[in-house]
Every structure is written in C-alpha cells, then in structure tokens.
C-alpha cells in the first residue's frame, strides 16, 4: 500500500486552515488596529500553509498513482473530469452570488467579466487555486519526467534546492512587478505555476522516496520539527503584526515587507508539512473519533473548499441578524468558523448523495481512485 491514508488527514488539516484563513481575513473590516485585528492577522498569516499543503499532496498522489508507463491521454481525461466541472460550475455560481463578508446577489456579469474570472480564477477569493492546479496538471507529465531523469543521477535534492531559490525569486519578483508595472502583473504572476512549484515537486519526491522520507522524518525529534514550524509562524505572523501596527493597515505595508515575507515563507511551510505528517501518523496510531473525523473531513475537502465561502457568508449574515454582532466583535470569528466547518462538511456530505452532484463537488475523486 502506498503512503496514502495519511494524505486524507493532511487534506483535512489543510481544509481547516483554508476556512481559518477566509474567516480571519475579515480583520480588514475592523475599523481600528486593536488586539482582535492583530490576532486575526496572525491567524490569517499562520494558516496560509493550506494551499502549499494541497499542492504538496497533489504532487504526492499523482506521482504515486502515475509511476512507470501510463497513458498521458488517460491522465488528462481523468484530470479534466476532476477539475473542469467544479471550476466551471462554481465560477458561474460565484459570479452571480457575492460572498465577500456577507451573502448577496452580484448581478449578471458581462462577457468580459466572465472571461476574466475564468482566466484568473477571481469569481470568488478562493478559486485562484484552480488556475494554479490546472497548470500543474497540464505540466505534470513533463515535470515528473524531468524529476525522474534528474533523480536517476542522484540530484533530486539539488533540484529541490534550485526550486526553492527559483520560487522565492519568482514570488518576490511578482511583488516587484506589481509595485512598478501595475497590480495586474502581480495578480497574473502569482497565479502561474512557478509560484508553488517547489511544493508540487516536493510531493513527487515524497512519492518516489516514501521510505527514505519516512525514515528521515522519524530520525528527527518531533519537538524540533514542531519548534521549527512554530518559530516560522511566530516570525511571519510577527512581521505582519509589526507592519500593521506601524503602517496602520495591511494596505499601507511597504514592498520590502512583502518581499521579506516571500523569502521566508518556504522556511515555514516545509516544516509545517512535516508537522502535519507527524500529526497524521499520531492520529492513525491512536484511531478513535478524532482520527475518523479528520479523515472524513479530508475525504470531502475538495467539496468543502468549493462551498465554504458561501457557508462563511451565510453564517456571518445569520449571526449578525440574530446577535447584532459584526466582524468587529470577538465572538463572531469562532462562531462563524465553527459554523463554516460544520456547515461545509454537512452540506457536502448531503449533496454528495444527489445524483451527479459528486462530479460538481469533486466527491468522486479520492474514493473512486484508491492508491494501491
């Protein structure tokens, strides 16, 4: 059996982090820089490991499934069936339904707006991920072939180091381009595959060297791994908190802070990936309800990722109407987070039983394609 069961735990952790990011990002609606806003800034930055983890898992699963000879045409057919129906459906949906802060009708979009949403994944704040993953799917046969060739020469670790440097330069360069050539340059560059290629190839490396990766991780004291991830969270979160305090808002932050963040972020995300693998092992060993709940959440993470902005917006609107509390109030954040976690999971579980809804939600993906 390929190292597969841990993947569902990691997807579950990443899905929880995505919801945390998209709840805490409403700190921008707090009119003053106060302890609540600063806490939300920290959570917002610290939970940003979610997409790198999803990209890592995607590379890992694809490389484990498509090892040796395989039909490239069949690969593309399966990936298209997995990614295109959800992306097209939810792009159309979120073009009509606004989910920024609260829920509402966004109006009928123009053809130009539809084209922009499809190309940039900006029909809603989370769909940019699909633009990125589509590129990685399209390039996967070339990427994995290149990795395998380099790996045969025993140079895979040098490849990862090179990608580490290239990714930092690319992402810092995207901010520079946005600052000097216009924000549309940043919007486009940060959605191109080099911005997350390190994590994808790291997943391929884990699939090709599963036993070695396991042994290497087990040889490191767990406390050291946790300390590295915790230090990264404190460092990156602290940089943004200091910046918000100094400049009064995230929008006022200087270009230098953005570039420093891009330089440091891989040094945080890679240890976090290791921590999540260790957590998956611990849950798998102990079993019980927490393990089952995390795995189930991970199994449905694709659908949860698609619907959670709708649930967040609906929960925030309902919460405000029932309590009179808004995003500037402390209780709103845990209440909306819990509602989003439970509501997204319950909604996806309910809809997955509806005929053909599974294709739109991506619910046919993992359980119909076991790795073994």
C-alpha positions in Angstrom: 0.0 0.0 0.0 1.3 3.4 -1.0 1.6 6.0 1.8 -2.0 7.1 1.3 -4.0 7.1 4.4 -2.0 10.0 5.9 -3.0 12.0 2.8 -6.6 12.3 3.9 -5.5 13.6 7.3 -3.4 16.2 5.6 -6.2 17.3 3.4 -8.4 17.6 6.4 -5.8 19.8 8.2 -5.4 22.0 5.1 -9.2 22.4 4.6 -9.5 23.6 8.2 -6.6 26.0 7.6 -8.3 27.4 4.5 -11.5 28.1 6.4 -9.4 29.8 9.2 -7.7 32.0 6.5 -11.0 33.0 5.0 -12.7 33.8 8.3 -9.8 35.7 9.8 -9.2 37.8 6.6 -12.2 39.8 7.7 -10.0 41.6 10.1 -9.9 44.3 7.3 -13.5 45.1 8.3 -12.4 46.1 11.8 -12.2 49.9 11.8 -9.2 50.2 14.2 -6.0 48.3 14.8 -6.8 46.5 18.1 -6.0 43.2 19.7 -8.8 41.4 17.7 -7.4 42.7 14.4 -3.9 41.7 15.3 -4.9 38.2 16.4 -6.8 37.8 13.1 -3.7 39.0 11.2 -1.6 36.3 12.9 -4.1 33.5 12.2 -4.5 34.7 8.6 -0.8 34.5 8.0 -0.1 31.4 10.0 -2.8 29.4 8.3 -1.6 30.2 4.8 0.1 26.8 4.7 -3.1 25.4 3.4 -2.6 25.8 -0.3 1.1 24.6 -0.2 -0.1 21.5 1.6 -2.8 20.9 -1.0 -0.2 21.3 -3.8 2.2 19.0 -2.0 -0.4 16.3 -1.6 -1.4 16.7 -5.3 2.1 16.1 -6.4 2.5 13.2 -4.0 -0.7 11.4 -5.0 -0.2 12.0 -8.8 3.4 10.7 -8.7 2.3 7.6 -6.6 -0.6 6.8 -9.0 1.2 7.6 -12.3 4.5 5.8 -11.9 6.1 3.9 -14.7 4.2 3.6 -18.0 0.8 5.3 -18.2 -1.4 6.8 -20.8 -0.9 10.6 -21.0 -4.2 10.9 -22.8 -6.0 8.9 -20.0 -4.3 11.1 -17.4 -5.5 14.3 -19.0 -9.0 12.8 -19.4 -9.2 11.9 -15.6 -7.8 15.3 -14.6 -10.2 17.2 -16.8 -13.1 15.3 -15.4 -11.9 16.1 -11.9 -11.2 19.8 -12.2 -13.2 21.3 -15.0 -16.8 20.6 -14.0 -16.3 22.1 -10.4 -14.3 25.0 -11.7 -16.8 26.0 -14.4 -19.9 25.5 -12.2 -18.6 27.4 -9.2 -17.1 30.2 -11.4 -20.6 30.7 -12.8 -22.2 30.4 -9.3 -19.8 32.9 -7.6 -20.2 35.4 -10.4 -23.9 35.5 -9.5 -23.6 35.2 -5.7 -21.4 37.6 -3.8 -19.7 36.1 -0.7 -17.5 39.0 0.4 -18.3 39.5 4.1 -22.0 38.7 3.7 -24.1 37.0 1.0 -26.0 38.7 -1.8 -26.8 38.8 -5.5 -23.9 40.1 -7.5 -25.8 40.9 -10.7 -25.4 39.4 -14.2 -21.8 39.6 -15.2 -20.6 41.0 -18.5 -18.8 38.7 -21.0 -15.5 40.4 -20.2 -16.0 39.7 -16.5 -16.8 36.0 -17.3 -13.6 35.7 -19.3 -11.5 37.4 -16.6 -13.0 35.1 -13.9 -12.2 32.0 -15.9 -8.6 33.1 -16.7 -7.7 34.5 -13.3 -10.0 32.4 -11.0 -11.3 35.6 -9.3 -15.0 34.9 -9.4 -14.5 34.4 -5.7 -11.5 34.8 -3.5 -10.6 31.1 -3.4 -10.9 30.0 -7.0 -7.4 31.2 -8.0 -6.3 27.8 -6.7 -7.9 26.1 -9.7 -6.0 28.3 -12.2 -2.8 27.1 -10.4 -3.7 23.4 -10.2 -4.8 23.3 -13.8 -1.4 24.4 -14.9 0.3 21.8 -12.7 -2.0 19.1 -14.1 -1.2 20.1 -17.6 2.6 20.1 -16.9 2.7 17.0 -14.7 3.9 14.6 -17.4 6.8 16.9 -18.2 7.6 17.8 -14.6 7.6 14.2 -13.4 9.6 13.0 -16.4 12.2 15.8 -15.7 12.2 14.9 -12.0 12.8 11.2 -12.7 15.6 11.9 -15.1 17.4 14.2 -12.5 16.7 11.6 -9.8 18.4 8.9 -11.7 21.6 10.9 -11.4 21.1 11.3 -7.7 20.5 15.0 -7.9 16.9 15.3 -6.7 17.8 17.2 -3.6 19.8 19.7 -5.7 16.7 20.1 -7.8 14.6 20.9 -4.7 17.2 23.4 -3.6 17.1 25.1 -7.0 13.3 25.2 -7.0 13.4 26.7 -3.5 15.6 29.6 -4.8 13.6 30.0 -8.1 10.3 30.1 -6.3 11.5 32.8 -3.8 12.8 34.9 -6.7 9.6 34.4 -8.7 7.2 35.4 -5.9 9.4 38.3 -4.8 9.6 39.4 -8.4 5.8 39.2 -8.7 5.5 41.8 -5.9 8.2 44.0 -7.6 6.3 43.8 -10.9 3.1 44.7 -9.2 4.7 47.7 -7.5 6.4 49.1 -10.6 4.4 47.8 -13.6 0.9 47.7 -12.1 -1.1 45.4 -9.7 -2.4 43.3 -12.6 1.2 42.0 -13.1 1.2 40.6 -9.6 -2.3 39.1 -10.0 -1.1 37.2 -13.1 2.4 36.2 -11.9 1.3 34.9 -8.5 -1.1 32.5 -10.2 1.4 31.0 -12.5 2.9 27.5 -11.6 6.4 28.6 -10.6 4.8 30.3 -7.6 4.2 26.9 -6.0 6.3 24.5 -8.0 8.6 23.7 -5.1 5.7 22.1 -3.1 4.5 20.1 -6.1 7.9 18.6 -6.8 8.4 18.0 -3.1 5.3 15.9 -3.2 6.7 14.0 -6.2 9.9 13.4 -4.3 7.9 12.1 -1.3 6.1 9.6 -3.6 9.3 8.4 -5.2 11.3 8.1 -1.9 8.5 7.3 0.5 10.6 5.0 2.8 13.5 7.4 2.8 11.3 10.3 3.6 9.6 8.4 6.4 13.0 7.3 7.9 14.4 10.8 7.7 11.4 12.4 9.4 11.4 9.7 12.1 15.0 10.4 12.8 14.3 14.0 13.7 12.9 14.6 17.3 9.3 15.7 16.9 9.9 18.6 19.2 12.4 20.0 16.8 10.0 19.8 13.9 7.3 21.4 15.9 9.7 24.1 17.1 10.7 24.9 13.5 7.1 25.3 12.4 6.2 27.3 15.5 9.1 29.6 15.0 8.2 30.1 11.4 4.6 31.0 12.4 5.8 33.5 15.0 8.3 35.0 12.7 6.0 35.5 9.7 3.0 36.4 11.9 5.1 38.8 13.9 6.4 40.6 10.7 2.8 41.2 9.6 1.6 42.3 13.0 4.5 44.7 13.4 3.8 46.1 9.9 0.1 46.6 10.6 0.9 48.3 13.9 3.5 50.6 12.2 1.5 51.4 9.0 -2.0 51.2 10.4 -3.2 48.6 7.9 -2.1 45.8 5.6 -2.7 48.0 2.5 -0.1 50.5 3.8 2.6 47.9 4.1 5.8 48.6 2.1 7.1 46.5 -0.7 10.1 45.4 1.4 7.8 43.6 3.9 6.1 41.7 1.1 9.4 40.6 -0.3 10.8 39.5 3.1 7.6 37.5 3.6 8.1 35.7 0.3 11.7 34.9 1.1 10.8 33.4 4.5 7.5 31.6 3.7 9.0 28.3 2.4 11.1 28.1 5.5 7.8 27.9 7.4 5.7 25.9 5.0 8.1 22.9 4.7 8.3 22.3 8.4 4.5 22.6 8.7 4.2 19.9 6.1 6.4 17.7 8.2 4.4 18.6 11.4 1.2 17.6 9.6 2.7 14.3 8.5 3.7 13.6 12.1 0.1 14.5 13.3 -1.3 12.2 10.7 0.8 9.3 12.0 -0.2 10.1 15.5 -3.9 10.1 14.6 -3.5 6.9 12.6 -1.9 5.2 15.5 -4.5 6.3 18.1 -7.5 5.9 15.8 -10.8 6.8 17.5 -13.3 9.5 16.7 -10.8 12.4 16.2 -8.9 10.3 13.6 -12.1 9.3 11.8 -13.5 12.8 11.8 -10.2 14.3 10.4 -10.0 11.6 7.7 -13.7 12.1 6.7 -13.1 15.9 6.6 -10.1 15.3 4.4 -12.0 12.9 2.1 -14.6 15.7 1.5 -12.0 18.5 1.4 -12.4 19.2 -2.3 -16.1 19.9 -2.0 -15.5 21.8 1.3 -13.0 24.0 -0.4 -15.6 24.8 -3.1 -18.5 25.7 -0.9 -17.0 27.1 2.2 -17.1 30.8 1.1 -20.8 30.5 0.6 -21.2 29.0 4.1 -19.0 31.7 5.7 -21.0 34.5 4.1 -24.3 32.9 5.0 -23.2 32.2 8.6 -22.0 35.7 9.0 -25.3 37.2 7.8 -27.3 34.9 10.0 -25.1 35.6 13.0 -25.4 39.4 12.5 -29.2 39.2 12.2 -29.5 37.0 15.3 -27.0 38.7 17.6 -26.4 42.1 16.1 -22.6 41.3 16.2 -20.4 42.0 13.2 -16.8 41.3 12.1 -15.5 43.9 14.5 -16.7 41.8 17.5 -14.7 39.0 19.1 -17.4 36.3 19.3 -18.1 36.5 15.5 -14.9 34.7 14.5 -15.1 31.5 16.4 -18.9 31.3 15.8 -18.5 31.7 12.0 -15.5 29.4 11.9 -17.4 26.6 13.7 -20.5 27.2 11.5 -18.3 27.1 8.4 -16.6 23.9 9.3 -19.8 22.1 10.3 -21.9 23.6 7.6 -19.5 23.0 4.8 -18.9 19.4 5.8 -22.6 18.7 6.3 -23.6 20.4 3.1 -21.0 18.4 1.0 -22.0 15.1 2.7 -25.7 15.8 1.9 -25.1 17.0 -1.7 -22.7 14.1 -2.4 -25.8 11.8 -2.3 -27.6 13.7 -5.0 -27.2 12.2 -8.5 -24.3 13.8 -10.5 -23.6 16.4 -7.7 -20.5 14.4 -6.9 -18.9 15.4 -10.2 -19.5 19.1 -9.5 -18.2 18.8 -5.9 -15.2 16.5 -6.9 -16.6 13.9 -4.5 -15.8 11.0 -6.9 -12.1 11.8 -6.9 -10.4 10.1 -4.0 -12.6 7.2 -3.1 -13.0 6.0 -6.7 -9.3 6.2 -7.3 -7.6 4.4 -4.4 -3.8 4.2 -4.4 -2.6 0.7 -4.0 
